[in-house]
Amino acid sequence: MEILQKITSLLRQDDKQTDLAKEYRQKLKNFFPEFLVADLEKVLEIMPLTEEIYINSDGKSYKVGNGICSEQIEIRLATGEITSFAYRIYFHEPNQELENRLTNTQKLIINCIYTRHYNGHIREKRLRNLLGFDQEWILLYKLQLLGEYVIEILFELDKHITDKNIQQYKEFTLNNIKFWEQTKSRITSYWNVYYRDRNYKTMKDYVGYKIMKRINEANG
């Protein structure tokens, strides 16, 4: 009887993980425009959506109950299509060998997804894989990083957002005014909390502000 109860418990846990993975898949499908669905499916196949998630923080290990932060950010593309993405994800990175087998488009998709990872080093690494690609559905992931606190990531963006591509960023912000206002507010907040007492006494010297100003002043 005890063995049967253990088996039943394990099966229920498996069912719960399967249901949660289905929920994750549906949410992640909302992150990208419809024309990328087939490629996104291939990406989701290699993501460890059913694995239990543990993260390390302050020298301790914590179990995460939900791999996708509940805060969803809505984006309007130039076509009028609405997509969204999460403020943070907690999934472990996929097996590198499996990731290497993806097509170029699929690799761009997975790099976009992991720019939302809770680990700043992973966000920075994934951003570097996106530099040089300015498709609209990629661009929003880079702009979101502008409103975050890891200054090394801001330096990467500063090198990338130039006169050659800044018009695309400007047009995107005009189509997503609420998102852009939120991003600008976060730039100010993170400068105030983390950097004003360090090397950036005034906000105009802060790299995040400089990028924001260039985008705002671009023709559009």
C-alpha positions as CSV (number, residue, x, y, z in Angstrom):
1,M,0.0,0.0,0.0
2,E,2.8,2.4,0.9
3,I,4.6,1.7,-2.4
4,L,1.3,2.4,-4.3
5,Q,1.0,5.7,-2.5
6,K,4.5,6.7,-3.4
7,I,3.9,5.8,-7.1
8,T,0.6,7.7,-7.1
9,S,2.4,10.7,-5.5
10,L,5.2,10.6,-8.1
11,L,2.6,10.4,-11.0
12,R,0.8,13.4,-9.6
13,Q,4.1,15.3,-9.4
14,D,4.8,14.4,-13.0
15,D,1.3,15.5,-14.1
16,K,1.8,18.8,-12.2
17,Q,5.2,19.4,-13.9
18,T,3.7,18.6,-17.3
19,D,0.8,21.0,-16.8
20,L,3.2,23.7,-15.7
21,A,5.4,23.1,-18.7
22,K,2.3,23.5,-21.0
23,E,1.6,26.8,-19.2
24,Y,5.2,27.9,-19.8
25,R,5.0,27.0,-23.5
26,Q,1.9,29.0,-24.0
27,K,3.3,32.1,-22.2
28,L,6.6,31.9,-24.2
29,K,4.6,31.6,-27.5
30,N,3.2,35.1,-26.6
31,F,6.7,36.5,-26.6
32,F,7.1,36.4,-30.4
33,P,5.1,37.3,-33.5
34,E,3.1,34.6,-35.2
35,F,5.4,34.1,-38.1
36,L,8.1,32.7,-35.7
37,V,5.8,30.0,-34.2
38,A,7.4,27.1,-36.0
39,D,10.9,28.1,-35.0
40,L,9.8,28.9,-31.5
41,E,8.5,25.3,-31.2
42,K,11.9,24.0,-31.9
43,V,13.4,26.2,-29.3
44,L,10.9,25.1,-26.7
45,E,11.7,21.5,-27.3
46,I,15.2,22.0,-25.9
47,M,14.4,24.3,-23.0
48,P,14.3,22.4,-19.6
49,L,10.7,23.5,-18.9
50,T,9.9,20.4,-16.8
51,E,13.0,20.5,-14.5
52,E,12.7,21.8,-11.0
53,I,14.3,25.2,-10.7
54,Y,16.9,26.1,-8.1
55,I,18.8,29.4,-7.9
56,N,21.6,30.5,-5.7
57,S,21.4,33.8,-3.9
58,D,23.3,35.1,-1.0
59,G,25.2,31.8,-0.8
60,K,22.0,29.9,-0.3
61,S,20.0,27.7,-2.7
62,Y,16.3,28.4,-3.3
63,K,13.6,26.5,-5.1
64,V,11.6,28.6,-7.6
65,G,8.0,27.6,-8.0
66,N,7.4,29.5,-11.2
67,G,9.9,29.8,-14.1
68,I,8.3,32.9,-15.5
69,C,7.8,36.1,-13.5
70,S,4.2,37.0,-13.4
71,E,4.8,40.6,-14.6
72,Q,4.1,40.7,-18.3
73,I,5.1,43.6,-20.5
74,E,2.9,44.2,-23.6
75,I,4.4,45.4,-26.9
76,R,2.8,46.6,-30.1
77,L,4.8,45.7,-33.3
78,A,4.7,47.9,-36.4
79,T,2.3,45.4,-38.0
80,G,-0.2,46.0,-35.2
81,E,0.4,42.6,-33.7
82,I,0.6,42.5,-29.9
83,T,3.3,40.4,-28.2
84,S,4.5,40.4,-24.6
85,F,7.4,39.2,-22.6
86,A,8.2,38.6,-18.9
87,Y,10.3,40.8,-16.7
88,R,12.3,37.7,-15.6
89,I,12.6,34.0,-16.3
90,Y,14.3,31.4,-14.1
91,F,14.8,28.4,-16.4
92,H,18.2,26.8,-16.6
93,E,20.0,27.2,-19.9
94,P,19.5,24.4,-22.3
95,N,22.2,21.8,-23.2
96,Q,24.8,23.6,-25.3
97,E,25.1,20.8,-27.9
98,L,21.3,20.9,-28.5
99,E,21.4,24.7,-28.8
100,N,24.2,24.5,-31.3
101,R,21.9,22.5,-33.6
102,L,19.3,25.2,-33.9
103,T,19.0,27.3,-37.0
104,N,20.2,30.9,-36.9
105,T,16.7,32.2,-36.4
106,Q,16.1,29.8,-33.6
107,K,19.3,30.8,-31.9
108,L,18.2,34.4,-32.0
109,I,14.9,33.4,-30.4
110,I,16.5,31.6,-27.6
111,N,19.0,34.4,-27.0
112,C,16.0,36.8,-26.7
113,I,14.3,34.6,-24.2
114,Y,17.4,34.3,-22.0
115,T,18.0,38.1,-22.0
116,R,15.2,37.9,-19.4
117,H,17.1,35.5,-17.1
118,Y,17.5,36.5,-13.5
119,N,21.3,36.1,-13.7
120,G,22.9,39.3,-15.1
121,H,25.9,37.4,-16.5
122,I,23.6,35.3,-18.6
123,R,21.7,38.4,-19.8
124,E,24.9,40.0,-20.8
125,K,26.1,36.9,-22.7
126,R,22.8,36.5,-24.5
127,L,22.8,40.2,-25.4
128,R,26.2,39.9,-27.1
129,N,24.7,37.2,-29.3
130,L,22.0,39.6,-30.5
131,L,24.2,42.6,-31.3
132,G,24.2,43.2,-35.0
133,F,20.6,42.0,-35.4
134,D,17.9,44.7,-35.5
135,Q,14.7,43.0,-36.4
136,E,11.8,44.6,-34.5
137,W,11.0,41.5,-32.5
138,I,14.7,41.4,-31.3
139,L,15.0,45.1,-30.7
140,L,12.5,45.1,-27.8
141,Y,14.6,42.7,-25.8
142,K,17.6,45.0,-26.1
143,L,15.6,48.1,-25.1
144,Q,14.3,46.4,-22.0
145,L,17.8,45.8,-20.9
146,L,18.4,49.6,-21.1
147,G,16.0,50.0,-18.2
148,E,18.0,47.6,-15.9
149,Y,20.8,48.0,-13.5
150,V,23.8,46.0,-14.7
151,I,26.0,48.7,-16.1
152,E,28.2,46.3,-18.1
153,I,25.1,45.5,-20.2
154,L,24.5,49.2,-20.7
155,F,28.1,49.6,-22.0
156,E,27.3,46.8,-24.5
157,L,24.2,48.7,-25.7
158,D,26.1,51.9,-25.9
159,K,28.5,50.4,-28.4
160,H,25.7,49.0,-30.5
161,I,23.1,51.7,-30.6
162,T,24.6,54.0,-33.3
163,D,23.5,56.5,-35.9
164,K,23.2,53.5,-38.3
165,N,20.3,51.8,-36.4
166,I,19.0,54.4,-33.9
167,Q,16.1,55.3,-36.1
168,Q,14.7,51.8,-35.7
169,Y,14.8,52.2,-31.9
170,K,13.2,55.6,-32.1
171,E,10.3,54.2,-34.2
172,F,9.8,51.4,-31.8
173,T,9.6,53.8,-28.8
174,L,7.0,55.9,-30.7
175,N,4.9,52.7,-31.2
176,N,5.3,51.7,-27.5
177,I,5.1,55.0,-25.5
178,K,4.0,53.3,-22.3
179,F,6.9,50.8,-22.4
180,W,9.4,53.6,-23.2
181,E,8.2,55.8,-20.4
182,Q,8.5,52.9,-18.0
183,T,12.0,52.2,-19.3
184,K,13.1,55.9,-18.9
185,S,11.7,55.9,-15.4
186,R,13.7,52.8,-14.5
187,I,16.9,54.4,-15.9
188,T,16.4,57.3,-13.6
189,S,15.6,55.1,-10.6
190,Y,18.6,52.8,-11.1
191,W,21.0,55.7,-11.5
192,N,19.6,57.2,-8.3
193,V,19.9,54.0,-6.3
194,Y,23.1,52.4,-7.6
195,Y,25.2,55.0,-9.4
196,R,24.8,58.6,-8.3
197,D,27.1,58.1,-5.3
198,R,29.7,56.4,-7.4
199,N,31.1,57.6,-10.8
200,Y,28.0,59.3,-12.0
201,K,27.3,62.3,-9.7
202,T,24.8,63.8,-12.3
203,M,22.5,61.7,-14.3
204,K,23.6,63.3,-17.6
205,D,26.9,61.4,-17.2
206,Y,25.2,58.0,-16.7
207,V,25.5,55.8,-19.7
208,G,21.9,54.7,-19.5
209,Y,20.7,58.3,-19.7
210,K,23.1,59.0,-22.6
211,I,21.6,56.2,-24.6
212,M,18.1,57.2,-23.8
213,K,18.8,60.8,-24.8
214,R,20.2,59.7,-28.1
215,I,17.1,57.7,-28.9
216,N,14.8,60.6,-27.8
217,E,16.6,63.1,-29.9
218,A,16.8,60.9,-33.1
219,N,14.6,62.1,-36.0
220,G,11.3,60.4,-36.0
